[in-house]
Structure formats: C-alpha cells, structure tokens
Amino acid sequence: MDGGTSPWLRIEVLGPVRAWRTGTPLDLGPVKRQAVLTALALRPGVELSHDQLLDRIWGEDPPAGGHKVLPTHVNSLRRALDPPGTPHTESVIRSGKGWYSFEADAVRLDTADLTERADEARRTLAAGEPATAADQFTAALTLFRGEPLAGLSGPFADAERQRLLDRLRGLHLDRLDCLIRLGRHAEALDELAAMPVSDPYDESVVALRMRALYGAGRQAEALKVYQDMYGLLREELGIAPGEELRRVHGAVLRRDDERLLGPAPARPRRRTLNELPGDAGKLVGRETELGVLTAPSTPGAVSVMTVDGTAGVGKTALVVRAARELSADYPDGCLFVDLRAHSTRRRQSPEQALQRLLRSLDTAHGELPSDLEELTAAWRAATSPLRLLLVLDDALDADQIRPLLPAGAGSRVLVAARRRLADLDADRRITLEPLPGGDAVSLLRHIVGEDRADREPEATHELVGLCDGLPLALRIAGSRLQNRRAWTVSYLVGRMTGDEHRLGELSVGDRSVEAAFRMSYDQLTPEQQQGFRAVGLAPTVEFDALTPATMLGWPVRKTEAVLEALVDTSLVQEHRPGRYRLHDLVRVHARRMAEEDPAEAAEARRAALGLFLDAARTASDWGPAGFPTGPWPTDTPFPDWRDAEAWLNAAGGELVDVVGYAVAHGEPDYACWIAEGLCDYLVRQFRYHESRTALEIALAHTHEAADRRMTAAVPSCLGYTAVYERRYRHSRAMFARALDAGRSLADKGEEARALAGLGSVALSVGESEQAITHVSAALKLAGQVGDDWIAAMALVIQGLAHQYQRQNQEALDCFTAARPPAATGGRPRMLGRVLSCAADIHLRLEQYGEAKALLRQAVGLVEEGGDIFLCARSLTRLGTAELGAGGEPSAAIAFHQQALLQLRLLSPLTFPGYDWLEMDIRGRLGQAYLSAGYVREAAAQFQAVQDARDTRTGRGRGRTT
C-alpha cells in the first residue's frame, strides 16, 4: 500500500480485492459484495442502473429478488467504506432512483497508480533513458499482487480481469524492450522463456525474442524463430506475419543494429545499484542480532556473516534490515539474490545466480558462459575493483554460496539459510530463535493495533504462546485479525486450540506456516524424514538420542547423526549437549507428518513408552518381584539402576507428562505401569507431588487397563507416596483400597504390599501393635511370592515398632533378619536403611563401637544410592557414636556439620521431615560442642532447635491429616 499521498480511502484490485481507510484494512465481506464494489469503483462517477449492475455481476443468472439483494450489499459496503456516522447523501456510494454511483474524488485506486507509473516509464523511454525506464516499468509491475480481481466471478469481473492481465503483459513486454536496448539480451531471453504462453500467435513476443537473439549474437536463431512463426500463421490461420514482425525480420537480415537494438551512445555512467527489497514490516526483538550484522568488519577482507533458523523465524527480515542500514557504506552496489532453496519455484543454481549478478553489474557483453568455472572467474574479475554488499537469501548449502562470493576488498556478504552452514567459512554466525514472550507480544500489538490487543491481554498472551513466538505465525495471525474486524483475539485463540487446528489457522493467502515447514521437510533425506517424524512423537518436549533410537529401532550413533543433521536444518534444537527439542509449531507439524502412517506412529509411541517403563522399573529398588505383570526389561539400554536413574534425572520434570501421553494415546496399561514404576524413584527424590500427580492420572484409567493388577498397584503406590507426605488418613484409605483389590484378585504380592503400607501408616501415627500385626502378615505373604523388598521393608517397620516400644533386642532381631533380603539385587539404599536403624538400637544401648561400624557402612551405602535424607541421618548418628566411643569431639562435630551440609541439599518446602531432622542434627551438634567446651556454640545450636520447634508448632496449629 502506498504511503502518505493516498487519499483517506484506497481500493486495490490488482490481486485479491482489498481496501483501507486511513491505513486501516477494511472487511469487504463475501465475494459478491466485492464484485458490487469493483463494478462501481472501476467506473467512478458513472450512474449504473440496478439492471446494469445485476447484469455485470450475475450475468444471465441473477439471484431471485435481485433488486433487493443489491441494496443489502450496498448498505454493507457503505458501513465498511464510510467513516462512522456518514449519511447516505455523503457516502462514497451515491444513489438515486434506480441507480448507484461511486464518487470519483473519494477513492484512490491502484489502477490509477499503475497508469501513472506506466505513463511515466514510457515518457522516460521516449526521452532515451532505457535504464531508468526499466526500473520504472519494474515499479509498475510490482503493483500486481497476483491475478487481478482474484476470486471474483461475473461478466464484468471477467472482462476487467482480462483487460488488466493484458496491461500486465504489455508492461512486461515494454520492460523487455528496455533490457534489449540496454544490451541485457540474455536476461531478456531468460524472462521471455519464463513467460506463460497465453497466445501462441502473439507477434510482439516473437519480435522481442528475435531482437534479443540478434543482440546476443545469435542471428541464425533469430531468423529461425521468424520462419517458425511464419509457418504457424500460414498453416493454422492462413495469414502472413504482420508489418512490424516483417520489419524486424528485414532488420535482422540487414543486421540493422540501430533498428533492432536502438541507438548506440557511449556506455552510460554506472548508476547507483540497490536491489535490496523493501523492509517487510517492523523488526521487533532483534536488536542484538542486528548489532552483530552491522558491526564493522575486518578491513580489506570479504566478510561473510550467516543467519540460520527454522522456517518463519524472520531471517530474511533481519538480513534485509541489516543490509539497508549498511547500504550507504557500499557505493558500488547492494545486490540481493533469492536462491530459493525452499520455494515452490525452481531452486537457483550457482550458474543462474552468477549470470543474474553479472547482468546486474552491466558486465555481461553478449552471451554469458554456462560453465560454472568460467562464470566464477568472470564474477571475480568483475567484482575485484568493487566494494559490494551481497545478500543471499534462502541458501541451501555452502556449495551454492562459495562461487557467489565477491572478490572486492571490503565487500560484505549476508547469508540467510534454514540450514546451519558449518562448512562455509564465516566471520560471524547467528542462530535466530523465536521471539521471547515480551517481544512477541509487542509484534502482535503492532500488527493488530495496541488498543485491540490490550482489550484482551490474556488472550493476546495465549495467542503468542500458540504461535510459539514465531514471527511468521504472529504475522499471519495478526493479518487474520486485521481482515476479520468482527473477530476477537479470544475467538482466534479458540479456533487454534488443539494441534489438529493450530497449523490450519496459521494460513493467509499464499503464506502458511505449515507450507514453510513442509518445504524444509521435503529437503530431507528419507532417513532424516523418518527421524523427524519420530521425534514429533516423543512423549517429552526434551529428549536425548536414545528415545528416537528406540522408537526407530536404530543404533544410538546412527540416530545421533540424524539428529545432528536435523539440528543443522533448524528443524530440531540442541539447547544443551545431547538434549534435543522441537519448537512447539515444528513439533505439531512433525506429529502431523507422523500421523499420516498410523501404524508406524503407534509402533513408535509404544516403543517410547516401553523405554520409559524400562528406565522406571530398572531404577526402582523394588526389583522384578515388585512388577510381576507387564513387560520387564530384557534387552534394556540401561546396564544397571544407576544408568536408568541418570537417564530419568535428565528428563527433569517431564516424567508426569509421559503418563499423560500414554493416556492421551489410548495406552492405559502403559500409563499405569509407568506411574507405578516411577513411584519409588520419585519418592526417593522427594518429588512427592510428581509421584502423586502421575498416579492420580493413572488411577482414573485403571478400569481401562487390561492388567487388572493395576487396580491394586496404583492405589498402593498412592498410599506409599502419601506416607512420605505425612498424609496418613489418605494413605490408609489408599492402602485399604489396594488391599481389597489385591484380595479380590487373589494377588498375594499386592496384598503383601498393601499390608506393609498399612503397617507403615500405623507406625507413623503411633499404633505400634497394629503395625506389627500388619507387617507380620505382609512378611508371610512376601515370602510366598519371593518379594525381598517387601520382606525387608516389613522387617524394618516391625523393628521400628519394637524400638518405639523399647523392645531393643526384638528390634535388633528384626533388623538383623532384614539384612539378607535388603542386600538382594545389589541395591544399596535398603541395606543402608537397615544398618542405620540397627545402629540406633546400639546407640540406645550405648554400644558405640558396634554403632560406629554399622553407621560407617550405612553412610557409604546411602551415599552410593544417593539417599540424601538417610545420609544426613546416618552422619549425625555417626557423630554421636564417635563421641560416645571416646573419640575426639572435633571428629564428632565434623560429622554433624557434614550432616547439616547434606540437609541443605533438601528443600524444607518439599521434604516434610526437614524440620525434624534439622532439630535432631543441631541437638546432637550442641552436645558435641559442649563436650569440646564450646559453650557459646552449643547454646546457639540449642537455641536454633528451640526456634525450629516453635516455628513448627506454629505451622502445625489447626492442621489435619
């Protein structure tokens, strides 16, 4: 749209019909209403009767009650085009009895701009300035945005469309005439070859081709073109060529250069060359990157800078803006080449690009060579004395770019590519990411208008999130809101909700986010495409190579190579070493591509879920007996529990999402199995909320699972988690539910687990006898099913119950009996717990030597197992044993201080026992200070214990469990 010289109302028909009033896009309604507008606007000042309008718009098939339809369309157009409150007598559409007319002075049409620019170009050409005229014809051609009156039907629209297309063709031919006069014959031939053949008998096109061939030194070919046309006209139409074509033919025979090529004045002075496209709108949030691209380069060298990133991230806009800011520093020319690596048009080869660049510099004398080496040599020779700025957009690879690098010292090349050009020597490289939230909101507010966006701030932020901060997506969404004034931001957000609708809504005209992604996908090798589809199905946002390797059945090394290739194409991001992710919209596209083969997608999903299940069960201390149903890891990628735990640690907070993913894709068994498998791992890490959330998701779907054991196992795991959260009432209810389900299934393992859980609840609320009853029954059942973990846990609970009853020997007997099952499977945590509990009895009995020996073993085991709580607990007891055994107080103090350091690795917000353990450690540390004679330090520790107790009492008032 033109700028400030336009009147307040502008209508454009050289493409899809659109209109603005004082710069604001107007909603013109359905196509028939647009047809009414164009029938009036293209005949301004003419009074058209209702019958004339009906004939022009509907032809021989007018609508029933047509005389009533017209006023409806006209009134709607008046509301759209006129400022609010304009009376009909002052409307741009005037009316009288049975007629309508469009006010000529009220509107500016792009056809008027076209006429002005074309007339100016023809006057310039007549004045003997073909170079300037060529630029002016090009400017006129840019007014066409596609097919004129696109989408409109009816006799008038069809006739006007053809008339405008004829004007378009005439302007093309006029421009080609200028190119021939300028000696740019090869360029003219290229454009003539690319023109659609709408009329095979068009003699004006043949005349231009003959002139261009002659100018390129191909006289024989020019004569053959004439002979071919002569034969065609004689054979099919029975006529001879027209006078103008015959004159051109005669001039070719006579080698009349002036008649064919125009006068030959002295070579014109080189004009300032700037082929940079216009800015594509406001650039937001790229200040840092823009500063890098425009920073001074190394003097005397050719500087190369690359910008890569995913489709639609704004690479072209950034390099064009940078080039425009730099253009004044490059007086010899600013060149722009679209290499079309990802385009519906044919990709430009280096040969084609070099031919075009050489013509731009006016260095092409006659026919250019077609050999790449010769063209490269010619380009380097032509550019060696020049200081140029060259922008290469949408590049494919380094091989496409290297021949195009200019030779002139101080030249600069800006390259935009989706692929990371690692094998291209570059001074600076920028990887462009989607806009962060604040910048993305700023861009959207700029597009749709600040007032409109600020009326719905939450919806605006949500729309930005759905667009993933991708500038192309934001511009398309903003354009849709511009052209749908009745839509609210919330309405568009609603239309985009759900992956199945999200990409479909991000399309307007010939711009589409999905189409941009698809072009990147189509450039991949078959293996890369398969890998891309797989990562789109990954259950977590971030993943390592093992996940897609498992989904595809590939070796990890091969998968890593494919992932790195996808990173180079900007379809996958690697934010930290070995951890990959996709931008949200790219992931939606990858998933849609994967869903085109439902069987392949289902198999890949199950493989991914199986991997998470393997990791969860391998990392769990519960062992094979704890998971008697469902697939057990056989050919697992995790050699032992440490590897599985490290892999789950890398997944971070996304493990709950895996359970939700299984449910969402119709895999309730995997959802339950994975939630169960993760329970022990998450609880050990004090991630109680995650464990509970995953299990609650699974619990809602246990009735759908084919594995009926899940009806007992999932509630049991919820009870287990709730014990650690000190939600004892809820825990007891869950274990009771699990016990009922286990008994109804006759599943002794689940019955044993539920009974052991009930015993732990009873112990926690001070019901020692009840605890012993429950765990005694659990112990018997655990022996029958061979579940060593439950047996060891039951004996620990039983021992603690005896300890609380001050039955020291019975407690020691239980802890001693717990050692063999705790040591089974080589898991250090349970054995460390058993030894630490046994040491408590020896401390009570003042058997400090025995306690020290057990605690030293326990500390080593729980450190190996990564149990921070048990490590801190055992260290502080080791300090007490050290002091009691007559050791140095300083050694005891050191153990207590180590215990405090371990405690600080825990969070008082997520670990319910934090306050209790801190008071225990500080109390023991205070005793050690006293023994060493450090009264002040001891007092400080005892005061800290009192403060913690007071705080805890205050927090606990009014609480229920």
N, C-alpha and C positions, 0 to 999 in steps of 0.2 A: 504493500500500500504506500502511495506517495505521501510526502510529508506536508509541511505547512501551507503550501499553495493551494491545496484542495479545499473546496467549499465544505460546509458542515455535513453534507450528505454525499457519500460516494458509493457507486454501484460498479461491480466488476463482473463482466460476462465472458472474459477470455479464459475460461476454465469453468469450474463449478460456480454457479451464481452466488455472490455474497455481497454484503453491504455493510457500511459503517456510518455511524453518525458521530461526529466529533471524536473519531478514533475508537469508538466502542462498537464491537461486532453486533449485528442485529440478527435476530431469528426471523428468517423469511418464510418459515412454515413449509408445507409439503410442496412437491414439485409443480403441481398445477397452479398453486398460488404464485410460485416463482415464474411460471410461464405467463401469467397475467401481468406480473411486474415487467418482464422483459418486453412483452408486446407493447406496453405503454411507454417504457423508458427508452426503448430504441427508436421510438417515433415521437420525440418530445415536441410538445406544442400542437400536435395533431389531434383533433377531436375524432375519436373512434367510437362508432355506434356499438351497441350491445351485440348486434348481429355480426358486425365485423370482428369483434373480439372473440365471439363464440366460434366463428369460422376459423380464425387464425390459431386458436388454441386447441379446439377439439375437432376441427375439420368436419367430416361427414358423419361424425358420431358424437353429437353434442349430448350433454347429460340431460336427463329429464328435469324439467323446471330450470333450464339453463339461465333464464333471466333472473332467477332468484339466487343461483349459485354465484354469479358474478358479484353482486353487492356484498355477499359474505366474504369473498376473497378480498375485495377492495377495502372493506372496512378493517379487515385484519391487517392488510398492508399499511393502511393509514396509521393504525396503532403502533406498528413496528417502525415505520419510517419517520413519522412526525414527532416532534417533541411533545411531551405530555401536555394536555390542555389545548392543543391546536384545534380550532374549529374547522369543519369541512371546507368552508369557503376559503381558508388559507392553507389547506393541505397541499402536499406535493402532487396529490392526485385530485384534480378538479373534476366536477361532474355537472351535467345539465340534463335536460330532458332526453333520456335515452342515449347519453354518450358519456365517455370518460376521456380525460386528457392528462398528460404528465407535464408538469411545469418545467420548461427547458432550463430556466435560470437557477433552479433549486438543487441541481444534482451535478456531480462530475462523474462521467463515465470513463472507464479505462479505454474504451474505443476512441474517445477524444484524445487521450494521451497517445494512443497508437498512431492516429492520424498526424498529430503534431510531430512526433518523433520521426515518422516515415517521411513526411514532407521536408523536415529539416535535413535528414540524411540525403535525400535526393537533390536538394539545393547545394549541399556540400559537395556531392559528387559532380554536379554540373559545374561547380567552381574549380574543379581539378584537384580535389583533395580526397583521393580514394581511401587513404589510411584512416582519416578522421571519419569519413562516411561509413567505412566498415564498422568502426566502433559504434556509430550511431544506429546503424541497422541492427547490430547485436543488441543494443539497449532496447530497441523497439521490440525485438523478438522475445526479450525476457518478460515482456508483459503477458505473454501467453503462459498460463499455468496448467496447461493440459488441453483437452478438447473443449472448444468454446461451448457454452450453454450445456455443460455435461449433465446428463440425466434428464434433460427436458425433451418432451415429445410434442408433436403437433406440427401443422404445416408451416407456421411462422418460425418456430424454433428450428425446424429442419432447414428451411431456406436461409435463415440468418447464420446458422452454423456453417453451412456450405460457403456462404459469402465470406465469412471470417476465415475459414480454412483456406480459401483462395487467396485472401490477403496475406495469410501466413506464408503460403507457398511463394507468393510474389516477393515478399521481403527476403526469404531465403535466397531466391534467385538474384535479387539485387545485391545482397551481401556477397554472393559468389562472384558476381561481376567485379566487385571491388577487389576481391582476392586475386582474380586473374590480372587486373590492372596493376596490382602490387607485385606481381611475379610470384605469388604463393600458389603456384599451379598444382603441386602435389597435394597440398592441403585442400584445395578446391575439388580435386578429383576424389579425395577420400570422402568429403562431405557429399558429393554427388552420388557416390556409390552407396552411401548410407541412407539417402533419401528414399522414402517409400515410393513404389511405382504406382501412383494413383491413376495416371493416364499414359499408356504406352505410346500415344501419338503426340505427346507434348513436344513440339519442335523447339520451344525455348530451352528446355533442359538439354536437348541434343546439341543445340548451338553452343551452350556453355561448355558441355563436355568436349566438343571439338576444339574450342578455343583453349581450354585448359590443357588438352593433349598436345596441341600445337606449341603452346608456351613451354611445355615440359620437353620439347624436342622430339615428340612422337607424331610426326606429320602423317606417316602412313596409317597409324591407328586412327587418327582424326578422320582421314578420308574413308576408312573402312566403316566408321560409325555412320558417316553420311550415307554410304552405299546400303548399309543395313536398314536405315530408316527409309530410304528411297524405296527399297524392295517391299518393306512392310506396308507403306502407304499405298503403293501400286496394287499389291496383292489383296489387301483386306478392304481398302476403301476406294480403290480405283482413282486415286488422285496423285498429283505430284507434290513435292515439298513446297512450302510457302516461300514468298520472296525473301524474307530475312534469312532463312536457313540456306537458300541458294546463294545469297550474298556471302555468307560465312564460308560456304564451300568454295566459292570462287577465290576468296581471300586466302584460304589455305593453299589452294593450287598456286596462287601468285606469290605466296609467302609474304603477304602484306601484314607486317608486324603491327603497324600503326592501326590498321583496321581491326585486327584481332585482339591486340594487347593494349591498345591505347598509346598515346604519345610517350616517348622515352626521354623524360627530363633527367637531369643529373640526379644521382642517388639522393633521396631525401635525407635530411638530418635525422639521426635516431631519436625517436620520440620517447618520452618517459614511459617505461613499460611497467605496468602494475596489473597483474592478472589475478590478484587476490580477490576471493569472493567477499561479499558483504558480511558483516557480523550477523550471526544467527540469533540475535536476541541478547538479553542481559546475561553476563557471565557472573555467577554467584559462587563464592566459596573457593575460588581457585587463585587467591592472591599469592600464596606461597609458590605454587607451581608456575604461575605467570612470571614471578620474580626470577625463578631459576632459568626459564627460557629466554628472558630478555636481558639477563646479566651479561656484562662484557665477556667476549670470547678471546681466545688466545690470538694475539696479533700475528698476522702473516700466515695463519693456517686456515684450512677449511674446517669449520666447526660443524659437527653433526650432533643433533640432540633428538632423542626419541621419546615419544609418549605412547605408552601402551595401556590397555584396559579393555574391559568387557564391552560388548556392543551397547551403544546408547549412553555411555558414561560421560560423553562430552569431549572426546579427544579432538575432533575437528574444530569445535568451537574454541577450544583452548589454543591450538596452534595457529588458527587464523587470527585470533585476537593478539597473540604474541607477535605474529608477522606484521600486523597492521601497526603495532606500536614500534616495531623495528624498521618499518619501511623507509623512513627518512634517511636512515644510515646506509641505504643500498641504492645509490643513484642509477646504477646500471640496470636495475630491473628487479622486480619481485614476481616470481613465477609460481604457479600453482598447478599441480598435476594430480588428478584423481586416478589412482592406479586400479581402483575397482576390484580389490581382492574379494570383497564381499558385496556383490552387487548383482542385480538382475541383468545388467548389461555385461557384455563380454569384457573379461579382465584385460587390462592394458599390458602388453608385453614390453620389455625394455626397449625393443626396436621401435615400437609405435610411440612410446613416450619420448624417445630421443628425437624422432622425426618431428614430433609436435614441438618440442623445446627448441630445436634448431630453427624451425619456421617462426616461432615466436620472436627469436632474436634477429630475424630477417637475414640469416646467414645461409639460407638454402638457395643455391643457384641451380636452377634446373632440377632434374630428378635426383633425389637423395638415394644413397646406397641402402640396401636392405640387410646387409651383413652387420651383425652386432659389433664386431671389432672395428669395422670401418666407421660406423656411426659413433661409437665411443670415442674414437680418435678425432673425428670431426667436432664432436661436442667439447672435448678437452681443448682443442685448438681454438674454438670459438670463444670459450669462457676463460681462457688463461689470462687475458688482459682485463677481465671484468670482475667487479665485486658484486655478487648476486646474492639474493635471498630466495631460496627454493623451498617450497612447501610440498611434501609428498604425502598425500592423504590416502588412507586405507591401503597401506602397503601389505604385501603378503610375506615376503622374506627378504633376507639380505641380498640374494642373487638378483632380485628385481630392482634393488636400490643402488648397488655399487656402481653400475655403469652410468647412473644418472648424476653422480656427484660431480659438481663443477670443479674446475681446476684453478680458478682465480683466487689469489691470496685474499684472506679476509672474508670470503664468502661464508654463508651460514645455511645449513640445511635443517629443517624441522620435519620430522617424520612422525606420522600418526599411524598406529597399527594395533590390531587386536592382539597379535602375537608378540611375545617378547623377543626382540631381535638380538639374541645373545651373541650370534656370530657376526654381528655388524659392529665395527669399531665406532664407538660413540663417546663424545666428551661428557654428556650428561644423559641420564635415563630417569624417566618419571613413570611410575605406575599409578594410573589415575583410579581412585576408588569412588564409589557412590558418595554423594554429599552426606555429611552428618546431619542430624536432625534439625538443628537451628538454621543451617544454610538451605536445606531442602525446603523448610517452611518459608523462608524468605523468597525463594524462587517461585514457589506456588502462589504466595501472596502477590508477587509482582505480576504473574500471569493472569490470575482470576480477579485481581483487584483487592486491595487491602481491606476495604470495608466489608466486602463479601466474605472473605476468608475469616476476618476477625469476628463476624457474627456467629461463626461455628468453630471456635478454636479447637475443641476436642476432635471434631470430625476432620478438621484440617490436618491435625497431627496424625490421626488414624490413616488418612489418605496418603500422607507422606510415608507412613510405615508400609502401607500396601504397595506403594511404588518403590520401596526399598531404597529411597534416596537416589534413584537412577534418573538423571536429567531428562533422558528421552521419555521415560514413563511419566515424569512430572509434567513435561510439556504437553504430552498427549492428553493426560487427564485434565490439565488446565485448559487446553483447547476445546475439549468436550464441554467443559463448564462454560467457556466463553460462548459456544454456539448453542447452548441449551440454557437460556436465561431462566427458564422455569425450574431447572434442577437446583436442588440444594447440594451442598457438599456431602451432607449425610446420605442423600439419595444415591449419589455416585458410589459412596463407600459401601452402601448396601448392595449395589449391583456387583461390586467387586469382591464381596465376601465369598470365600470358598475358592480353592485352587481351580475348580472347573470353570469359574467365571473370570478369574482375575486377569489372565492374559488377554482374554477375548475383549474385555472392556478397554484395554490399553491399545486401541487402534483408532486412527482417524485418517481418512483419505488414504494416501499411499504410505503412511507412516504406521508402523506396527512394531511393538517390542518383540513379539513372538517371531515375526518375519526376520528381524535383525538377528535374533538368536539362532534361527534356523539356518541362516546363511553361514554362521560360524560352524554350526554342526555339520553342514554339508561339506565343509572343507576338511573334516577329519578323516583319518583312515578308518576302515571298518573296525579295527581293534579299538581305536580311540572312541569311536561312536558307541561301541559296546560298553567300554569303561564309563563313558559319560552317562549312559542310561542307568548303569548300576549305581553310581554314586548318587543319582537322583532318588534312588530308593533307600538310601542309607537311613537307619532308624534315628540317627542323631545328626544334629547340624554339623558338628565337627567330627572328623573320623581320621583314622590312620590308614595305611595301605592294607593292613590285614583285613579290614572289613570288606572292601570291594574285592580283594583277592579271594576271600571265602565265598562271596556271592557269585563270583565268576568261575570259581574252580581253577584259578591261575596261581602260579608261584608268586610269592610276595615281590621278588625282584622284578618280574615282568610287570606286575601291577604298578610298582613304584615308577617304572619307566613311562608307563601310560599316563599316570597321574602327573608326572613332571611335564609331559607333552601337553596335557590339558591346562596345566598352570601357564605354560608358555603361550597358549592360545587365549588366556584370560577367561576361560570358562570355569576354572577352578582356582581357588586362592589357597596359598600356603602361608598362614599367618605366623606360624612358628614351626621349627624344624619337624618334619614328619607328621604334621597335623594339618589336615586339609578341610576346606569347607566351600560351599557354593553360596553366592548371593541369593537372596530369597527368590527373586523372579527367575534367575537361572535354574534354581532347584525345581521350581514349578514346571519350567519348560522341560528339564531333564526327566522329571516324573511323567509328564505327558508323553514324551517320546517313548519312555519305557512301557507305558500302559498300552502302546499300540500292539504289543505282543503280550497278552495277559498271562499266558503260560510261563513265558520267560520271567516276567515280573514276579509272579507268585513264587517261583522256584528261588529267585534271588532273595526275596523277602524272608522266606523260611530259612535259607542259609544264613542270613544275617542274624535272625533271631536265634538260630542254633548256636552261633558264635557267642552271643551274649549269655546264653544259657550255659555253655561250656565254661566260660570265664567265671560266672557266678558260682556254679557248683564246685569248680576246682578251687576257687578262693575260699570257699566256706570250710570251716572246721568240722562240719557235721559229717563229712565223709560219705562214701557210697551208700551206706545203710540209711543215711538221712534222706536220700532221694531214691526210693525204691521203684518209682514209676517215671515214665518219660525217658527221653534219650539221655544216656550217660556218656560223658566224653570218652571217646575211644581214640580216634586219630586226631587228638587235640593239638592245637598250636602252642599250648601252654605246658611246658615241661613240669612245672610244679606250681604250688599255690602262690609262690612269690611272683612268678611271671603273670599269673592271672590277676593277682591283686594290683600289680603295677599297671596292667592294661586297663583295669576298671578305674584306677585312680586317674588315668589320663582322660577318661571320659568325663570327669568332673561331675557337674550337677545334672547331666542329661540322662542318667540311668532310669529315672522315673518315666521319662518320655518314651523309652523303649517299651515299657509295659503298655503305655497308652497307644503306641504304634501298633503293637500286636492286637490289641482290642479293635482299633480302628480298621484293621485289615482282616478281620474275621479269623483271628488265631487265638481264641480264648485259652486253649491249653498252654500255649507258649507264654501268654500273659501271666497265667498263674504260676507256671514253672519258674519263670524268670523272677517274679516277685518273691517267691519262696526262696529261690537260690540266693538272691541279693540280701535277704534279711540279716543273716549272720554278719556278712561283710559290712553292711551299712550300720548296724548296731555297734559293732566293734569300733567304728569310726565316729561314733556319737552322732550319726546323721539320722536321728530318730524320725524327724519329720519326713524325710525322703522315704525311709522304710515304710512308715505308716501310709503315706500317700500312695506308693506303689501297691501296697497290699490292699488298700481300700478300693483302688481301681480294679484289681483282680477279683476282690470279693464280690463285686457286683456282677461278675460273669462266671462264677464257679458253676452255676447251674447249666451254663452252656458248654462247659468243658467235658470232653469225653472221658478224661481221667477223673473218676469220682473221688479219688483220694483228696483232690483239691478242696472238697467241701469241708474236710477236717484240717488239712495242712495250712490253708490260708488263714482261717481264724486262729489257729495255734500260733502262727507267726505274728499275727497282730497282738495276741496276748503276750508273746515274748518281747515284742517291741515296747508294749505298754508298761511292762515291769520296769524296764530301764528308764522309762519316762516318769516312773512313780505314779502312774495312773492305775492304781491297784484294783479299783472297782471295775473299771473297764477291762483290765487284764483278766480278772477272774471270770467275767462274763464270756470273754472270747475263749478262754481255755475250757470252760464248761460246754460251750457250743462245740468246740473241737472234740471234746471227749464224747459227747453224744453222737457226733457224726462218725468218729472212729469206731465206736462200739456198733453202730448200725451197719457199718461196712465190714465189721469183724476184722479191722485192721489193727493188729497189736502194736505196730510201730507208732501209729498216730495216737493210739490210746496211751502208750507209754509217754510220748512227748507231751500230751495234754496233762497227764497226771504229774509229770515232773514240773510243768509250768504252774499247776495249781499249788504244788509244794513250794515253789519259789515265791508265789504271792503270799501264801500262809506265813512263810518265814519272814517276809518283808513287813508284815503287819503284826508280828509278834505271836503268831499261833504256832509255836514250835511243835507241839504234839501232832497237830493237824498236818504240818509239813512233813513230819516223819512218816505218818500214815500214807500220804500221797506218794512220796518218793519211794517208799518201800515197795508199793505196788508197781510203780514205774520201773524200779530196778529189776524186778522179777520179769516183767514183760520185755525189757531191753535185752536181758539175757537170752530170752527165747528168740528174738529176731536178730540178735547179734549186732545191736547198735551200741558201739563203745562210747560214743559221745554222750548219749542219753545216760548210759550207765555211770560215766564219770561225773556228769552234772548232778545226777541223783545222789551220788555218794557225797559230793561236795555240799549239797543242800542239807543232806542228812547230818553231815559232820558239823555244819554251822548251827543246825538246830540243837545238837548236843552241846556245842560250845556255849550257846546262849543259855542253856540250862546248867552250865558249869559242870558238865559231864565230860571232863577233859580226856580221859582215856578212851571213852566211846568215840569222841570226836576224832582223836588221833587214829583210832582203828579205821574209821571211815575214810580219812584222808590217805592212810596207807593203802587201803583197798582200792582207792580211786587212781592210784599211780599207774597200774598196768593198762587199764582202758584209756587213760588220758594220754599215755605215750604212744598208743596205736596210731599209725598213719603218719608219724613224724611231724605232727603239728605242735609247735612249742607252747602255744598260748594256754591250752587247758592244763598241761602239766605244770606250767609256771604258776597258774592259779592254785592248783592243788598244793604245791610246795609252799607257796606263800601262806595259805590258810593253815597248813600244818605248823609252820613256823610261829604263827600266832599262839598256838597252844603251848609250844615250848617257851615262848616269851612269858606267857602267863605263869608257867611252872618254873620260871627263872632258870631255864636250861639254855643259857645264852649261846653256848658253843654249838649245840645242835641247831638252834635257830639261825645262827650266822651261816652255817654250812648250807642249810636249806635256802636261805634268802639269797646267798650268792648265786646258787643255781637258778633260783627263780628270776633274779634280775637279768641274768644272761638270756634265759628263755623268753621272757616277755619283751626284752629289747629286740631280740631276733624276730619276734612275732609282731612288733610294732604296737603293743598294747600300752599306751601312754599312762592310763589310769593305774594298771597293775604295776607298771614300772615305778611310778611315783610312790605308790602304796608300799611296795617292797623295799624301795630305797630308804624310806623313813623308818621302817621297822628294822632294816639293817643297821641304821644309826643307833637305834635303841639297843639292839643286840651287841653292837660294838662297845657301847658304853657299859652295858651290863656285864660283859665278859672281861671288864677291866682294861679295855683299850683306851687309847688316848682320846680325850674329849674332842680334840681338834678333828680327829678322823670321823667321830660321830657327827660333829657339826657339818663336816663336808658332805656326808651322806644326806643329811636333812636338807642342806642347801641344794644339792643335786635334785632332791625330790621336789623342791619348790620350782626349780627351773623346768622340770618335766610338767609340773602342774600348769605352768604358764602357757604350755603348748595347747592346753584345753581352753574352751570358752565357757565362762560362767553362765552365758545365756543359753547354751545348748546342752551343757552337761549338768544334770540335776544334782550330782554328788559333789560338785565343785566346792561348795562352802564347807561341807563336812570334811572333805579331805584336806582342805587348807587349814581348818582348825586343828585337825589331828597332827599335821606336819608341824605347824607352828608351836603347838603344845609340846611336842617331843623336842623340837629345836630349843625351846625355852629351858627345858630340863637340862639339855646338853650345855647350854650357856651357863646355867647355874653351877653345874659340875665343874666347869672351867673357871668359875669365879667371875664371869662377866654378868654382874647383876643388872646393870642398866640394859644390856642387850636382851637379857632374859625377860625383864619387865616389859620391854617393847613387844616381845612376841606374845606374852600372856595378855597384854592389852589388845593386841590385834585379834587374839582368839575371842576375847570378850566382845569386841566391836563386831566381829563377824557373827557371833551368836545373837547379839541384839538386832543386827540387820536382818538376820534370817528369821528371828521371831516376829519382827515387824512385817516382813513379807508374808509370813505364813498365816497371819491373822485372817480368819474368815475363809480360808481355803478349804475346799473339799476335794476328795479324790474319788 
